[in-house]
Amino acid sequence: MNNFVNYAHRGASAYAPENTMSSFKKAFQIGSNGIELDLQKTKDGKIVIFHDNKIDNKSNKTGKISDYTYKELSQFDFGSWFSKEFENEKIVLFDDFMKEVSNKNLILAIELKEEGIEKEALEIINEYYNKDNIFITSFIYNSLSNIRKLDKNIKIGWLIKEDINQKNILEFMKISGNQICPPADLVSEEGIKLARENELSVRLWGVSNEEIMRKVYNLDIDGMTVNFPDKLNELIMNN
């Protein structure tokens, strides 16, 4: 499993506030070879890294990312909710993250949380990073379809909420998909086999604890997204 990708989920989010520079830097330190992150657009059209629909639980303010300009968001505290140690942690501009990782050899899983940001996301990726090391992912099929219209070669990954089956594979092949991403607790060996027969790679999400991580690690998968990449590293080393 030399090419197995240990994706730090929103960074090393068990140890630092998710999708912040502290979380990403922690992931670098503990040896992740992949990073997963989420993109949304601000009121003034900037692309920032944030997951939830609202900022209420992950900052000292309320509302949506799209309610504020980047300048306003950059004055909020995105760290104290996690612990006092991360007080005044800033929201991360996608551009700044890509500058930070531009000289690193990482596989990136970049999740689009909304439609309409595909073109800007691609422009930033093209400026800083080797596209061979990127999967643009989403639960939103239309977002992936839009990406494929804009770029015939970049790899796309479809996040699904069920096991891999003939129906979702056929749907994904219509837009020349590359990686299918089912939840770890629903994936089956049959589903993975189906993906392989269609030359798709497989990444698992929803690896919420070490027990699930150990259970799915020996399946024929290409990687998984975890909040505790150090634990997954340990598992990889000992296998």
N, C-alpha and C positions, 0 to 999 in steps of 0.2 A: 504493500500500500504506500509506496514512495510518493505517489502523486496525490495522496489523500489531502483534501483541503480542510483545515481547521479554521472555520470562519468565526471570528469573534463577533458575536451578535450585538450590533450597535456598539461595537468596541467590547472591551472586557467588562461588560455591564454588571457582572456580579460584584465588581470591586470599585467601580467609579460610575458617576451618573451617565446613563446611556447617551450615545450620540454626541458626546462632548470630546474635546481634544484630550482631556485627562483619560477618558475611557479608551480612546484610540491609542494613545501613547502607552498606556498600560498593556494593551494587546501587543504592541511591538515588543515591549520588554519581556513579556512571558512567552514570546516565540510563536505567535499565531502566524500562519502563512496565508491567511485570508481575513478580510474585514467585510462585515455586512453593515450597511447603513441605509438611511431612508431620506428621500428628498421631497420637499414641499416648496411652494412659492410664496414669497411675502407680498404684502400689499403693493409694494413698488417694483415687483417683478424680479427680485433677487431669489436665487435658489439656495435654500438653507437645509441643514441636516436636522430633521426632527421626525418622530414617528407618530405620536398621538394626534387625534382629530382636534383636541384642545390642549392648551398649554397649562391648564389649571393644576394638574397633579405633578407637573415636572418643572414648574417655575414659581416665581412669587407673584405672578399675574394670572389673569383669566382671559378666555377667548381663544380664537383660532390664530394660527400663523398668518393667515391672509388678512387678519384685522389690523396688522401692524406693518410699518415699514421696517426694513432691516435695521436702520439706525435706532428705532424705538426698541426693537427686540434685543439689540446689542447692549441695552442698558438694564435688561432684566437679569435676575439671578436664576440660572438653570442648574444650580448645584446643591443648594441648601436642602432641598427636599430629600436628597440622598443621605447627606451628612454634613455637619458643620465644617468639616475639613474642605469641602468643595464650595464653600460660600463664594458667590459672585462668579461662578463658572459661566462662561459666555456661550451663547448659541454659535454654531460653527457655519460659516459661509462655505458652500460646496467648493468654491474656487480656492479657498484657503486650505481646505482639507487636501485637495488634489495637489496643491503646491507642496504640502507637507509630505505626501507619499510619492511624489514624482520620481524620486531616486530609490524607492524601495521595491523589492521583488515580491509583491503581494498579489494574490487574486482578489479582486473586488467584486462583491455582489451589491449592486446599486439599485435599491428598490424605489420605484416611482409610486408615490402615494396618491397622485392625482393625475388626471389627463391635462395636456396643455403645457407640459414642461419638457417634453421630449427633445425638442430642437435645442433649447438652451443647455440641457444636460449633456447632449452629444457634443456641442461646441466646446464645453469646458473639458470633457474627457479627451477630445481630440487635441486640445492644446497641451495637456500635461502627461498623458499616459498611453502606454502601449495597449491598444484595444484587444490584443490577444489575451490579455490578463484580466478581462472584464466580462462580467455577465450583467446585463441590465435586466432587472427582474420586476415583476409586479403581479398582484392578484388581478389587476385590471387588464383584461385581454386587449381592449382597444388601445391602451398605452403601448403594449408590445407590438401590436399591429402598426401603430404610428411609427414606432422606432424602426421597424422593418422597412417601411416605405422610405424612411429617411436614410437608412444605412443597410445595405444588403449583407454586410459581412459581420457586423458586431454580433456577439453572442447574446441571445435572449433566454431568460429563464422564467417559466410560468409557475407562480406559486398557486397551488390548488389546495382545497380544503377536504379532499377525499383521496382515496387510493388512486394510483395510476390505472387507467382502464382504456379500452379501445376507443371510447368516445372522446375522452380528453386528448388522447394522443393524436387522433385524426384531426381534431380541431387545431391542435398546436402545429401539426405538420403543414397546415394551410399557410402559416406565416413563417415557415422554415425555422422552427424552434430548435433550440440546442440543448436546453436543460429543463427537466421537469422536477418540480419541488413539492412533494407531498408531505403531510405531517408525519412525524416519526411514529406516532401512536397508531396510525392507520395504514402505513405502508405494508405491502406484502411482497413476498419473494416472486409471486406471479406477476405483480405489477412492475417490479424492477426488471424482470425478464422481458416483459413487453416493451419497456423503454429501451432496453439493450437491442432488441430486435429491430427497433426503429432508429438505432444509432443516436439515442439521446443519453446525455449524462444525467445523473440523479443526485440531487442534494436534498437532505432532510431538514425540516425546520420543526420548531416546537419541542426541541430536546430540553425539557424543563428540569430534568434532574439526572444525576449520575447513573441511576438504574436504567433509565431509557437509553442513555448514551451507550452504556455497555451492551445493552440488548441489541441495538441496531448496528453497532460498529462493524460486526463481521458479515453484514449483508453486503451485496455487491453494489456499493454506493461510492460516489466520488468525493463526498464531503458532507459535513453537517454544520449547522449554525448553533453555537453554544455561548452561554453567558460566562462560562468558566473554561476558557481555552487552555489554561494550565492543566486542568484535570484531563482534558482530551489529549493533550500532548503526552502526559504520563501514560495514558492508555496506549497511544501509538508507539511510544518507546518500548513498552513492555510486550508488544506483540510482534 
